[in-house]
């Protein structure tokens, strides 16, 4: 069985300033999900990025019997970023594991902020790129250790 990625291994959005976070949080909707509550469904169109404030979520591929667990995110984590960035459908289900508190940021709201503050936009997208790069490096290292080869 492949090892599961844990978000606590990645420092998310470390390029943002305190003022950036204040601006960002003002635009977010706070959401609470109970255990096993579906946050995102594979195949759906997603126009938001999610910041996990508290709790844990599972990233899993649906299956006939038991879903395939891809990752478990806890602490300060971000998800939904792939479909948020490229506009494609969500690639996996995201499910609350216990109670999960999230901040949901709509793409349109972010774009208004980016237009108003270009330097914020630079720091936001740079942070997102660094976060994704760190995840890929961790996943590659785990794949190499497990001998599973190509991801």
C-alpha positions in Angstrom: 0.0 0.0 0.0 1.4 3.4 -0.9 2.4 5.8 1.8 -0.1 8.6 2.4 1.1 12.2 2.1 0.5 14.5 5.1 0.1 18.2 4.5 1.9 19.1 7.8 5.1 18.3 5.8 4.5 21.3 3.6 4.7 25.0 4.8 1.8 26.5 2.8 1.8 30.0 1.5 5.0 31.1 3.2 5.5 34.0 0.8 2.4 35.9 2.1 2.7 38.7 4.6 0.5 39.2 7.6 -1.3 42.0 5.7 -1.8 39.7 2.8 -3.4 37.1 5.0 -5.7 39.8 6.5 -6.9 40.8 3.0 -7.3 37.2 2.0 -9.3 36.1 5.1 -11.7 39.0 4.7 -12.6 37.5 1.3 -13.1 33.9 2.5 -16.3 32.2 3.6 -15.9 30.1 6.8 -17.3 26.6 6.4 -17.7 23.8 8.9 -18.0 20.1 7.8 -18.9 17.2 10.0 -17.2 13.8 9.8 -17.5 12.2 6.4 -19.0 15.4 4.9 -18.1 15.7 1.2 -16.3 19.0 0.5 -15.5 18.3 -3.1 -16.6 15.5 -5.5 -14.4 14.1 -8.2 -15.6 15.4 -11.6 -17.3 18.6 -10.3 -16.3 22.0 -11.5 -14.5 24.0 -8.7 -14.1 27.7 -8.6 -12.6 28.0 -5.2 -9.4 27.2 -3.2 -9.8 25.9 0.4 -7.6 26.6 3.4 -7.9 24.0 6.2 -8.0 25.9 9.5 -8.7 23.1 11.9 -9.3 19.4 11.6 -8.4 16.9 8.9 -9.6 16.0 5.4 -9.0 12.9 3.2 -8.2 13.1 -0.4 -9.5 9.9 -2.0 -10.4 8.4 -5.3 -13.9 6.9 -5.3 -14.2 3.2 -5.8 -16.9 0.5 -5.8 -16.2 -0.6 -2.2 -13.4 1.2 -0.4 -12.1 4.5 -1.7 -8.4 4.8 -2.4 -6.8 7.1 0.0 -4.3 9.5 -1.7 -3.6 12.0 1.1 -4.6 13.1 4.5 -4.4 16.8 5.1 -4.3 18.4 8.6 -3.2 21.6 10.2 -2.7 24.5 7.9 -3.3 22.9 4.5 -4.6 24.1 1.2 -6.6 22.0 -1.3 -8.7 22.4 -4.4 -5.8 24.3 -5.9 -5.4 22.2 -9.0 -9.0 22.7 -10.4 -8.9 26.3 -9.1 -5.8 27.0 -11.2 -6.6 25.1 -14.4 -10.4 25.1 -14.5 -10.6 21.4 -15.0 -12.9 19.2 -13.0 -11.9 18.1 -9.5 -9.5 15.1 -9.7 -10.5 13.4 -6.4 -13.0 13.5 -3.6 -12.2 15.6 -0.5 -13.9 14.4 2.7 -13.9 15.7 6.2 -12.4 13.4 8.8 -14.0 14.5 12.0 -15.1 18.1 12.2 -13.2 20.3 9.7 -13.1 24.1 9.6 -12.3 25.7 6.3 -11.9 29.0 4.6 -13.2 29.0 1.1 -11.9 31.6 -1.4 -13.6 32.1 -4.7 -11.5 32.7 -7.8 -13.4 35.8 -8.8 -12.8 37.4 -5.3 -9.1 36.6 -5.5 -8.9 38.1 -9.0 -10.4 41.4 -7.8 -7.8 41.5 -5.0 -5.0 40.7 -7.5 -6.1 43.5 -9.8 -6.1 45.9 -6.9 -2.8 44.8 -5.5 -0.4 43.3 -8.1 2.3 42.6 -5.5 -0.2 40.6 -3.5 -1.0 38.6 -6.6 2.7 37.9 -7.2 3.2 36.7 -3.6 0.0 34.6 -3.7 0.8 32.8 -6.9 4.5 32.4 -5.9 3.3 30.9 -2.6 1.0 28.5 -4.4 3.8 27.4 -6.8 6.2 26.8 -3.9 3.5 24.8 -2.0 2.8 22.6 -5.0 6.5 22.1 -5.7 7.1 21.0 -2.1 4.2 18.5 -2.4 5.6 17.1 -5.6 9.1 16.7 -4.1 7.7 14.9 -1.0 5.5 12.6 -3.1 8.4 11.8 -5.4 10.6 10.9 -2.4 8.0 8.7 -1.0 7.4 7.0 -4.3 11.1 6.3 -4.6 11.3 4.9 -1.1 8.3 2.6 -1.6 9.7 1.4 -5.0 6.4 2.2 -6.7 8.2 4.0 -9.5 6.4 6.6 -11.5 3.7 8.6 -9.8 
